[in-house]
Amino acid sequence: MARMTIGEYSDPKDIQGPGGVIKEPSLADQTVNFTDTAGTSAAFSTATRLIRVSTDSKCAFKIAANPTAVVTDKEMPAGHVEYFCVTAGHKISMIAVS
């Protein structure tokens, strides 16, 4: 089973410096398991405007109000960390891809 971790932050300015150092602590943290069936996070906090996402397996993902990721969505490689500006109340869904 693959895993994605998500950190929620209130301000995109929480990323500081050229190396993308994030200001802690996060508002909330989530861990979502997924396989070849999509897994979906809980809704982001009403204060969340930025998420930090990492995954231990290659996946496709989708961020929306009620997303269900499919293998043709945007891909994220295993071991990668990415930051996204998001809308409060939205969710992220991910599915394993080969």
Secondary structure, DSSP 8 states (H G I E B T S, - for coil): -EEEEEEEES-GGGEETTTTEE-S--SEEEEEEESSS-EE-----TT--EEEEEESS-EEEEEESS----TTSEEE-TT-EEEEE--TT-EEEEEE--
